[in-house]
Amino acid sequence: MKIGFVQFDPQFGDVEGNIQKAVRLMESVDADLLVLPELAFTGYLFEDRTELEALAEPIPKGRTFREIRKFVMDTGTAVIYGAPEEVKGGVYNSAVAVLPDGGFFIYRKSHLFDREKLLFRPGDTGFFVFEFRGVKLGMIVCYDWVFPEAIRSIALMGAQIVAHPANLVLPYAQRAMVVRSIENHIFTITANRIGVEHRAGLQLRFTGKSQVTAPNGDVLVSAFDDAEAVMTVEINPDEALDKKFTELTDIFEDRRPELYQIIVRKP
């Protein structure tokens, strides 16, 4: 399976222009699966809920979903992208997987970061896996990476690849995703954005460095921190089915959940 990411610099509020740019970047690439950043087509730094709600769209009825689905159906490339999902009563920070067979899956960000708590509803989908061309995939969004329980849950459900749309501003996640790959023996795809947003009296600089990591911790492909890029790599997803470090050492069978109960209790 050929997997990869799209790293680019979306302009705040220019949804149509950002979609067109992403499609142009993707059109030149032969891939089974491409992952785009969190909030890929709207920008990130919303002034308030009113501004967020004006840019949010329902899924699958919104124009963004329709345009991405058209690309997917025309090319046969599955796409996972981040978007503000409009629902009755609020907006979720969601990741949307659009598949060539017409199916789609929505994951709503579980762990909201900083000002997101003032704007978005906490995700209510929980973690799950879905199948694409015989391979099991899961999704997280940006700050979810901080919580090893998130990817561990997805891996225990059988995921071989975890897609990670992100708008990272801190320098830690890319290194941590290497560890997430090793401790769960899975592939990960982190799709980050680049650029700077000056809004709401704040400035955020996004760190780029999108990457694909392998079950052994190798970084298979990685982008720069300041350049747009589409990068892909061919993988054997079955490598993620083997959880053994040695013949007698299996990272899942060796778990002792009875000792970990503190993890699921609030302090």
N, C-alpha and C positions, 0 to 999 in steps of 0.2 A: 504494500500500500504506500502511495506517495502522499505525504502529509506536509503541511507547512503553515506559514503565517503571513499576514499582510500587516506591515508596520507603516503607518503614514501619519500625516499632520492634519487632522480634520479642522476646519474652520468653524468656530462656534456659530450655531444657528443656520448654517448653510447646508441643510439636509440634502437637497437635491444635488448640489455641487459635490458634496462629500461622497454621496453614492456613486456619482459618475466617475469620480477619481478612483474610488476603490474598484469599480468594475473595470476601468481601463487597466489598472495594475494587475487584476486577476486574469483578464482576458489573454494575456501573453504567457500564462503559466499552465502547464499540464500537471494536474494534481487530482487526487481522489478527495482530499479534504483540505480546506483552508480555514484558518481561524483569524478573525479580525478583533480589534480592541474592544474594550468596554465602551459603551455609549459611543459607538464608532462613528455615527453620522450626525450627532447633535452637538458635540462638545461636552465638556464636563462641568465647568464652573458656573452653575446657575445662580442668578441673583436671589431668587426666591421660588416658592412653590408655583406661583402664577406663571413665571417664565418656564419652569419645568413642564407644567401641564400644557402649555401652548405648543411644546415640541414633542410631547409624548404621543404615542400612537397605539391603538389597539392591535393585538395580534390574534388572528392573521389578517384583519381587515385593513390595516394601515398600508400606506403607499410604500413605505420602506420594505416591509415584508414582501409585498407584491413584486417589487423590482428585484429584490434579491432572489426570490423564488424563480423569476423569469431567467436570471442568469444561471441558476442551478439547473433548471430544466433544459436550457439551451446547451449547456456544457457538460453536464453529468458530474460536475464537481460539487460536493457537499460543502456548505458554508455555515460556520458558526460565528455569530456577531453579537455584540452587546447593544442594548437599546433600552430607552425608558418606555416601559410597557404601561399603557393607560388601562386602568380597570375602574369599575365603579367604586368611588370613594378614595382614590389615590393613584399612585404611580409606583411601580416596582422597577428596580435596577436589574434587568433581566439579560440572560444569554439565550439566544435562539438558534437552534440547530435546524437547518433547512436541508432536506435530503432529496436526491434526484427522483425518488419514487413518489414524491408529492407529500410525504410525511414531514412532520416537524415536531420539535420538542422544546419546551420552555423551562428554563431553570431560573429561579428568582433568588438573587443574592442573599445569602443567609446572614452575613456579617457586614453591617454598614460601617463605613469609615468616616470619622470626623463629621463634617457638615452634611454628609449624606443622611445622617440621622434626623436632620431637620427637614428633609425633602422627600425621602422615599419611605415606603412601607417596608418593614422587615420581610424578607422572603418567607414564603409559606409552602414551597414545593418540597422542601427537604432534598436530600441527595438521592440520585437514581442513576441507572445506566440504561442505555438504549443500544440497539444493534444497527450497524451499517456495514454492508458487504461482509457479513459474518464476523465482524469485529465489535467488541463491546466498548462503548465510550461513555464517559461522564463529563460533567461540566462544573467548574467553579467560576467565580468572578472576583478578580483583583484581590482585595483584602482577605478573602477566604483562605488564601495561602498561609496566613499566619497560624491557622488552626489545623494542626496535623490530623485531628480527628476527622476533618472534612474529607481529605483525599483518602485517608485510611478507610473511611466508610464506603467510599466509591470503589476502592480497590477490593474490599471484602465482598462487594456485590459482583465482582468479576471483571471490572473495567480493565482494559488493556491500554487505553489512551485516555488521558484527562486533558480536556481543552480548557484554557485559562485566559479568557479575554480580560484585559487589564488596562487601567490608566495609572500606572505606577509612578509615584513621585519620590519614593524612598529607595535607597540603593540596595535593599536586602533581598528582595523576592527572587531575583534571578538566581542568586546563589542558593537560596533555600529550596528552590524547585529541583535542584540537583539532588538534594537530600531526600525530597519527597519521592523522587524516582527510585532512589536506592532503597529506601526503607519499605517501599511498596512493590518494588520491582516492576515498574510500569513506565510507559512513555508519557511525557507531558509536552504540551504545546502552549507556551506563553506568548500571547500576541499583545504587545504593548504599543502605545502611541509615542510620538515625539512632539516637540514644539512647546510653546509657552502660552498660557492663558492669563490675561490681566483682566479680572472681573471681580465684582462684589467686594472691591477694596482689597483683593488678594492677588497674589501672583503664584502660579504653579508652573514648574518646569518638569516635563515628563521625561522619563529616563531611557526610553527606547530599549535597546538590547534584547529584543524579542529572541526567543530561542526554542529549540526542540531538544529535549533531553531523553536519554535512553535508560532502560532498566538498570544498567550498570553505572549510571551517573555520568556517562559521556555527554557532553554538549555536542550534538550532531551538527547543528547549524546555529549561527548567532549573528544578529544584526548589530550595526553600530548604534551609538546612543543619539545620533543627530541626523540620520539619513533615512529617507523612505526606502523600503525594501520589501520584496516578496521573495521568500526563500523556502525551498522544499527539500525533502530528503526521502529516499525510499527506505522503508523499514519492513521488518518481518514482525507483525504484531504478535505472533505466537511466542516470541521471546518473553513476553510479559506473562505468559501462562506458567512459566517455571519459577517457582518461589524458593528454590533451593540455593543456598550459598555453598553448601557442600552436600555430600550424599546423606549425611545425618542431620543437616541443619536446614530447616524450612521456616522461613520468616513468618508464615501464617500458622502453621501447625505448632510452632514453638511459643505462640502467644499464650499468656495466662490471664485471661480477662477477669478472673476472680480477684486479681490483685490490683486492678485498675479502676475500681469503683469510684474513687475520688474524682476521676476525670469528668464524670457525668453529674457531679454535684456542684451546685453553685456555692461559692465561698461565703 
